[in-house]
């Protein structure tokens, strides 16, 4: 039995490809960032790497802040 909010919970999860589209970056770059530990937070679910949309938003905001403090 699935909880009533299950579709909402999974709609916030993006695959590696979807996250790359969201960030407008190649999948290979996102994989490389993941390998180096400098990209957005993601997690494995079975064989798939998934990203929460709010983690991607937070990571983009952190990158923007880091760049504005360097100026």
N, C-alpha and C positions, 0 to 999 in steps of 0.2 A: 504494500500500500504506500503510495507516494503522498507526502504532505502537500497541502494546498499551495504552498509557496514554492514548490519545486521548480516550476518554469521560470519564476523570477530569479531564483538562486543560480540556475544554469545560464540564464541570459546574460549574466554579468561575467561569465567565463568565456575567454577567447582562446582559440587555438593559436599555435605559433604563426600560422599563415595569416589569421585574422589580426593578430597583434601587430605583425609586420605591416599590414595594410593600414591599420589604425595609426601607426607611427610613421608611415610613409617611408619605410626603409626596407631593403631587401631581407628576405628570410635568412640568408647567409650571415648578414650583419647582426641580426638579432641572435642567431646561434652563437656567433663569435663573442658578442657582449656577454651572453650567458656563460660561455666557457671562461671568460676572464673575470666574471663576477661583477661587472660594471653596469650591466643592463637592469631593466626593471625586474622586480621580483616575479618569479614564476615557480611553478611546482609541477611535479610529475604525477599523473594519474594513470596508472598502468604504463603504457608505452608513450602516452601523449604528454606533451608539455602544454600547460594551460596558464593563462594569465588572467587575473581579475582586473576588470576595467578600472576600478578605483586605484589599483596599484600602478597601472600605466599612467593614469592622470597624475598621481602623486609624483612619479618618476619624472614626467615631463616638467612639472612645476619645480622640482628640485634642480633640474638641468637649467631651467630658465633663471632661477635664483642664483645659482652658482655662476652663471655667465654675467648676470647684472652686477654681482659683487666684484668681479674681476675688472670692471671698467673704471 
